[in-house]
Amino acid sequence: MPRVLDGHLSRGQLAALLLTANGLTSRQIASELGTTESGIHQRVNEATHALGARSRTHAIAICIARGLIAVDDIAIP
């Protein structure tokens, strides 16, 4: 998995953040993406760092603000 330091995210990092935004747990995301739970933690942590975010929630907000995640892609119960 590429390490990203310039604010650009890999497809895997963005997918993990999108699924997090949809309320899935790391275990559920790992199952969905065919990887391990620790792999998901790594992807999300690297994405959070790359974006300069302070938390997963902040990383998702940054992605929405930058148009990387569309509000329409988030399931609203």
Secondary structure, 3 states (H helix, E strand, C coil): CCCCCCCCCCHHHHHHHHHHHCCCCHHHHHHHHCCCHHHHHHHHHHHHHHHCCCCHHHHHHHHHHCCCCCHHHCCCC
